[in-house]
């Protein structure tokens, strides 16, 4: 953590500005952000299973659409993570 001490006659705003500049220059803030949003890489097995699951669902959807059982007005659920 960047440490700054108030100089004689220094305003609070300039103290905060110096602290912010030191924090940015140290790179600690950027490193913390990278760590916070880091996602573990998926394994090749998980990728293959996901692809198989997607293909299966796509096939089911196309089949239901062909036989007229798929309701076009319903929206597909989407997950965001």
DSSP file (Angstrom, degrees, kcal/mol; ACC not computed):
  #  RESIDUE AA STRUCTURE BP1 BP2  ACC     N-H-->O    O-->H-N    N-H-->O    O-->H-N    TCO  KAPPA ALPHA  PHI   PSI    X-CA   Y-CA   Z-CA
    1    1 A X              0   0    0      0, 0.0     2,-0.2     0, 0.0    22,-0.0   0.000 360.0 360.0 360.0 139.0    0.0    0.0    0.0
    2    2 A X        -     0   0    0     17,-0.1     2,-0.5    18,-0.0    21,-0.1  -0.508 360.0-156.8 -71.7 135.9    1.2    3.5   -0.8
    3    3 A X        +     0   0    0     -2,-0.2     2,-0.4    19,-0.1    -1,-0.0  -0.967  15.2 173.8-120.7 127.0    2.1    5.5    2.2
    4    4 A X        -     0   0    0     -2,-0.5     2,-0.4     2,-0.0    15,-0.0  -0.977  15.8-152.5-130.2 144.8    2.1    9.3    2.2
    5    5 A X        -     0   0    0     -2,-0.4     2,-0.2    10,-0.0    -2,-0.0  -0.925  30.4-104.8-116.6 143.7    2.5   11.7    5.1
    6    6 A X        -     0   0    0     -2,-0.4     2,-0.1     1,-0.1     3,-0.1  -0.460  34.8-140.9 -69.7 129.7    1.1   15.2    5.1
    7    7 A X    >   -     0   0    0     -2,-0.2     3,-1.9     4,-0.1     2,-0.2  -0.419  37.1 -76.4 -84.5 164.6    3.7   17.9    4.5
    8    8 A X  T 3  S+     0   0    0      1,-0.3    -1,-0.1    -2,-0.1     3,-0.1  -0.443 117.6   1.4 -63.2 126.1    3.8   21.2    6.3
    9    9 A X  T 3  S+     0   0    0      1,-0.2     2,-0.3    -2,-0.2    -1,-0.3   0.576  94.3 145.6  75.2  10.2    1.1   23.5    4.9
   10   10 A X    <   -     0   0    0     -3,-1.9    -1,-0.2     1,-0.1     2,-0.1  -0.631  46.7-125.6 -83.7 136.1   -0.1   20.9    2.4
   11   11 A X     >  -     0   0    0     -2,-0.3     4,-1.8     1,-0.1    -4,-0.1  -0.354  18.2-116.7 -76.8 160.9   -3.8   20.9    1.6
   12   12 A X  H  > S+     0   0    0      1,-0.2     4,-2.4     2,-0.2     5,-0.2   0.869 113.9  56.3 -64.9 -36.6   -5.9   17.8    2.0
   13   13 A X  H  > S+     0   0    0      1,-0.2     4,-2.4     2,-0.2    -1,-0.2   0.904 107.5  47.0 -63.8 -41.8   -6.7   17.7   -1.7
   14   14 A X  H  > S+     0   0    0      2,-0.2     4,-2.5     1,-0.2    -1,-0.2   0.855 110.2  54.0 -70.5 -31.7   -3.0   17.6   -2.7
   15   15 A X  H  X S+     0   0    0     -4,-1.8     4,-2.4     2,-0.2    -2,-0.2   0.936 110.9  45.5 -63.2 -46.2   -2.4   14.9   -0.1
   16   16 A X  H  X S+     0   0    0     -4,-2.4     4,-2.7     2,-0.2    -2,-0.2   0.895 111.9  52.7 -63.4 -39.8   -5.1   12.8   -1.7
   17   17 A X  H  X S+     0   0    0     -4,-2.4     4,-2.4     2,-0.2    -2,-0.2   0.915 110.2  47.4 -62.7 -43.5   -3.8   13.6   -5.2
   18   18 A X  H  X S+     0   0    0     -4,-2.5     4,-2.5     2,-0.2    -2,-0.2   0.911 112.5  49.7 -63.7 -41.9   -0.3   12.4   -4.2
   19   19 A X  H  X S+     0   0    0     -4,-2.4     4,-2.4     2,-0.2    -2,-0.2   0.929 111.5  48.5 -62.2 -45.2   -1.7    9.2   -2.6
   20   20 A X  H  X S+     0   0    0     -4,-2.7     4,-2.4     1,-0.2    -2,-0.2   0.911 111.5  49.8 -62.0 -42.8   -3.7    8.5   -5.7
   21   21 A X  H  X S+     0   0    0     -4,-2.4     4,-2.5     1,-0.2    -1,-0.2   0.919 111.8  47.7 -64.0 -43.8   -0.7    9.0   -8.0
   22   22 A X  H  X S+     0   0    0     -4,-2.5     4,-2.0     2,-0.2    -1,-0.2   0.893 110.7  52.3 -64.4 -38.7    1.5    6.7   -5.9
   23   23 A X  H  X>S+     0   0    0     -4,-2.4     4,-1.0     1,-0.2     6,-0.7   0.927 111.7  45.9 -63.6 -44.1   -1.2    4.1   -5.8
   24   24 A X  H ><5S+     0   0    0     -4,-2.4     3,-0.5     1,-0.2    -2,-0.2   0.912 112.6  50.4 -64.4 -42.1   -1.5    4.1   -9.6
   25   25 A X  H 3<5S+     0   0    0     -4,-2.5    -1,-0.2     1,-0.2    -2,-0.2   0.818 104.5  57.9 -67.8 -30.2    2.3    4.1  -10.1
   26   26 A X  H 3<5S-     0   0    0     -4,-2.0    -1,-0.2    -5,-0.2    -2,-0.2   0.796  98.7-138.8 -71.3 -25.7    2.7    1.1   -7.8
   27   27 A X  T <X5 +     0   0    0     -4,-1.0     4,-2.1    -3,-0.5     5,-0.2   0.509  66.7 122.5  82.7   3.7    0.4   -1.0   -9.9
   28   28 A X  H  ><S+     0   0    0     -5,-0.6     4,-2.4     2,-0.2     5,-0.2   0.890  71.8  51.4 -66.6 -39.1   -1.3   -2.5   -6.9
   29   29 A X  H  > S+     0   0    0     -6,-0.7     4,-2.1     2,-0.2    -1,-0.2   0.923 111.1  47.1 -65.1 -44.1   -4.8   -1.3   -7.9
   30   30 A X  H  > S+     0   0    0      1,-0.2     4,-2.2     2,-0.2    -1,-0.2   0.900 112.4  50.4 -63.7 -41.4   -4.4   -2.7  -11.4
   31   31 A X  H  X S+     0   0    0     -4,-2.1     4,-2.4     1,-0.2    -2,-0.2   0.902 109.0  51.7 -63.6 -41.2   -3.2   -6.0  -10.0
   32   32 A X  H  X S+     0   0    0     -4,-2.4     4,-2.2     1,-0.2    -1,-0.2   0.893 109.7  49.6 -63.6 -39.6   -6.1   -6.2   -7.6
   33   33 A X  H  X S+     0   0    0     -4,-2.1     4,-1.7     2,-0.2    -1,-0.2   0.899 110.3  50.3 -66.4 -39.9   -8.6   -5.7  -10.4
   34   34 A X  H  < S+     0   0    0     -4,-2.2     4,-0.3     1,-0.2    -2,-0.2   0.918 113.0  46.0 -63.3 -42.9   -6.9   -8.4  -12.5
   35   35 A X  H >< S+     0   0    0     -4,-2.4     3,-1.0     1,-0.2    -2,-0.2   0.887 108.5  57.0 -67.0 -38.5   -7.1  -10.8   -9.6
   36   36 A X  H 3< S+     0   0    0     -4,-2.2    -1,-0.2     1,-0.3    -2,-0.2   0.892 115.9  33.6 -62.0 -41.4  -10.7  -10.0   -8.8
   37   37 A X  T 3< S+     0   0    0     -4,-1.7    -1,-0.3    -5,-0.1     2,-0.2   0.214  86.6 130.6-102.7  14.9  -12.0  -10.8  -12.3
   38   38 A X    <   -     0   0    0     -3,-1.0     2,-0.4    -4,-0.3    -3,-0.0  -0.491  40.9-158.7 -70.6 133.8   -9.7  -13.7  -13.1
   39   39 A X        -     0   0    0     -2,-0.2     2,-0.2     3,-0.0     3,-0.1  -0.950  21.4-116.6-115.2 136.0  -11.4  -16.8  -14.3
   40   40 A X        -     0   0    0     -2,-0.4     2,-0.0     1,-0.1     0, 0.0  -0.483  40.0-106.1 -66.7 133.2   -9.9  -20.1  -14.2
   41   41 A X        -     0   0    0     -2,-0.2     2,-0.1     1,-0.1    -1,-0.1  -0.359  36.9-114.6 -63.4 139.5   -9.3  -21.5  -17.7
   42   42 A X        -     0   0    0      1,-0.1    -1,-0.1    -3,-0.1     2,-0.0  -0.465  29.4-114.6 -76.6 146.5  -11.8  -24.3  -18.6
   43   43 A X     >  -     0   0    0     -2,-0.1     4,-2.0     1,-0.1     5,-0.1  -0.317  22.7-113.1 -75.7 162.5  -10.4  -27.7  -19.2
   44   44 A X  H  > S+     0   0    0      1,-0.2     4,-2.2     2,-0.2     5,-0.2   0.854 117.7  54.8 -66.0 -33.6  -10.6  -29.4  -22.6
   45   45 A X  H  > S+     0   0    0      2,-0.2     4,-2.5     1,-0.2    -1,-0.2   0.915 107.6  49.0 -65.6 -42.3  -13.1  -32.0  -21.2
   46   46 A X  H  > S+     0   0    0      1,-0.2     4,-2.2     2,-0.2    -2,-0.2   0.881 110.4  51.6 -64.9 -37.5  -15.4  -29.2  -19.9
   47   47 A X  H  X S+     0   0    0     -4,-2.0     4,-2.3     2,-0.2    -1,-0.2   0.919 111.0  47.6 -63.8 -43.2  -15.3  -27.5  -23.3
   48   48 A X  H  X S+     0   0    0     -4,-2.2     4,-2.4     2,-0.2    -2,-0.2   0.915 112.1  49.2 -65.1 -42.7  -16.2  -30.7  -25.1
   49   49 A X  H  X S+     0   0    0     -4,-2.5     4,-2.4     1,-0.2    -1,-0.2   0.895 111.1  50.3 -63.5 -39.6  -19.0  -31.5  -22.7
   50   50 A X  H  X S+     0   0    0     -4,-2.2     4,-2.4     2,-0.2    -1,-0.2   0.908 110.2  49.6 -64.4 -42.1  -20.4  -27.9  -23.2
   51   51 A X  H  X S+     0   0    0     -4,-2.3     4,-2.4     2,-0.2    -2,-0.2   0.905 111.2  49.3 -64.2 -41.4  -20.2  -28.3  -27.0
   52   52 A X  H  X S+     0   0    0     -4,-2.4     4,-2.3     2,-0.2    -2,-0.2   0.910 111.2  49.7 -63.5 -41.9  -22.1  -31.6  -26.8
   53   53 A X  H  X S+     0   0    0     -4,-2.4     4,-2.4     2,-0.2    -2,-0.2   0.910 111.2  49.0 -63.5 -43.0  -24.7  -30.1  -24.6
   54   54 A X  H  X S+     0   0    0     -4,-2.4     4,-2.5     1,-0.2    -2,-0.2   0.919 111.7  48.8 -62.9 -43.9  -25.2  -27.1  -26.9
   55   55 A X  H  X S+     0   0    0     -4,-2.4     4,-2.3     2,-0.2    -1,-0.2   0.890 111.1  50.5 -63.9 -39.0  -25.5  -29.4  -30.0
   56   56 A X  H  X S+     0   0    0     -4,-2.3     4,-2.3     2,-0.2    -2,-0.2   0.933 112.4  45.7 -64.2 -46.2  -28.0  -31.6  -28.2
   57   57 A X  H  X S+     0   0    0     -4,-2.4     4,-2.5     2,-0.2    -2,-0.2   0.885 111.9  52.0 -65.3 -38.6  -30.2  -28.6  -27.2
   58   58 A X  H  X S+     0   0    0     -4,-2.5     4,-2.5     2,-0.2    -1,-0.2   0.916 110.1  49.3 -63.2 -42.6  -29.9  -27.1  -30.7
   59   59 A X  H  X S+     0   0    0     -4,-2.3     4,-2.3     2,-0.2    -2,-0.2   0.907 111.1  48.9 -63.4 -42.4  -31.1  -30.5  -32.2
   60   60 A X  H  X S+     0   0    0     -4,-2.3     4,-2.6     2,-0.2    -2,-0.2   0.913 111.8  49.4 -63.3 -42.0  -34.0  -30.7  -29.8
   61   61 A X  H  X S+     0   0    0     -4,-2.5     4,-2.1     1,-0.2    -2,-0.2   0.914 111.9  47.8 -64.0 -43.2  -35.0  -27.1  -30.6
   62   62 A X  H  X S+     0   0    0     -4,-2.5     4,-2.3     2,-0.2    -1,-0.2   0.891 111.6  51.0 -65.2 -38.7  -34.8  -27.7  -34.3
   63   63 A X  H  X S+     0   0    0     -4,-2.3     4,-2.2     2,-0.2    -2,-0.2   0.939 111.2  46.9 -63.1 -47.6  -36.9  -30.9  -34.0
   64   64 A X  H  X>S+     0   0    0     -4,-2.6     5,-2.4     1,-0.2     6,-1.3   0.865 112.2  51.1 -63.2 -35.5  -39.6  -29.2  -32.0
   65   65 A X  H ><5S+     0   0    0     -4,-2.1     3,-0.5     4,-0.2    -1,-0.2   0.897 108.9  51.7 -67.4 -40.0  -39.6  -26.4  -34.5
   66   66 A X  H 3<5S+     0   0    0     -4,-2.3    -2,-0.2     1,-0.2    -1,-0.2   0.901 113.1  43.0 -63.8 -42.0  -40.0  -28.9  -37.4
   67   67 A X  H 3<5S-     0   0    0     -4,-2.2    -1,-0.2    -5,-0.1    -2,-0.2   0.486 116.0-113.6 -87.2  -0.3  -43.0  -30.7  -35.8
   68   68 A X  T <<5S+     0   0    0     -3,-0.5    -3,-0.2    -4,-0.5    -4,-0.1   0.687  85.1 114.7  83.5  18.3  -44.6  -27.4  -34.8
   69   69 A X      < +     0   0    0     -5,-2.4     2,-0.5    -6,-0.2    -4,-0.2   0.577  46.5  98.1 -95.9 -11.8  -44.3  -27.8  -31.1
   70   70 A X  S    S-     0   0    0     -6,-1.3     2,-0.8    -9,-0.1     3,-0.1  -0.665  70.2-138.6 -83.7 124.9  -41.9  -25.0  -30.4
   71   71 A X    >   -     0   0    0     -2,-0.5     3,-0.7     1,-0.2    -2,-0.1  -0.742  11.6-163.4 -84.1 113.9  -43.6  -21.8  -29.2
   72   72 A X  T 3  S+     0   0    0     -2,-0.8    -1,-0.2     1,-0.2    -2,-0.0   0.718  82.0  64.9 -71.5 -21.5  -41.9  -18.9  -31.0
   73   73 A X  T 3  S+     0   0    0      2,-0.1     2,-0.2    -3,-0.1    -1,-0.2   0.770  82.2  89.3 -77.0 -23.5  -43.3  -16.3  -28.7
   74   74 A X  S <  S-     0   0    0     -3,-0.7     2,-0.3     1,-0.1     0, 0.0  -0.534  76.5-132.0 -76.1 138.0  -41.4  -17.6  -25.7
   75   75 A X        -     0   0    0     -2,-0.2     2,-0.2     1,-0.1    -2,-0.1  -0.614  19.9-112.6 -87.8 147.9  -38.0  -16.1  -25.2
   76   76 A X        -     0   0    0     -2,-0.3     2,-0.2     1,-0.1    -1,-0.1  -0.556  33.7-112.3 -75.8 142.4  -35.0  -18.2  -24.6
   77   77 A X        -     0   0    0     -2,-0.2     2,-0.4     2,-0.0    -1,-0.1  -0.530  31.8-160.4 -72.3 140.2  -33.4  -17.9  -21.2
   78   78 A X        -     0   0    0     -2,-0.2     2,-0.5     2,-0.0    -3,-0.0  -0.983   3.0-155.6-123.6 136.8  -30.0  -16.3  -21.2
   79   79 A X        -     0   0    0     -2,-0.4     2,-0.5     2,-0.0    -2,-0.0  -0.925   5.5-165.4-111.3 134.8  -27.5  -16.6  -18.4
   80   80 A X              0   0    0     -2,-0.5    -2,-0.0     1,-0.1     0, 0.0  -0.977 360.0 360.0-118.8 128.2  -24.8  -14.1  -17.9
   81   81 A X              0   0    0     -2,-0.5    -1,-0.1     0, 0.0    -2,-0.0   0.329 360.0 360.0-144.1 360.0  -21.8  -14.8  -15.6
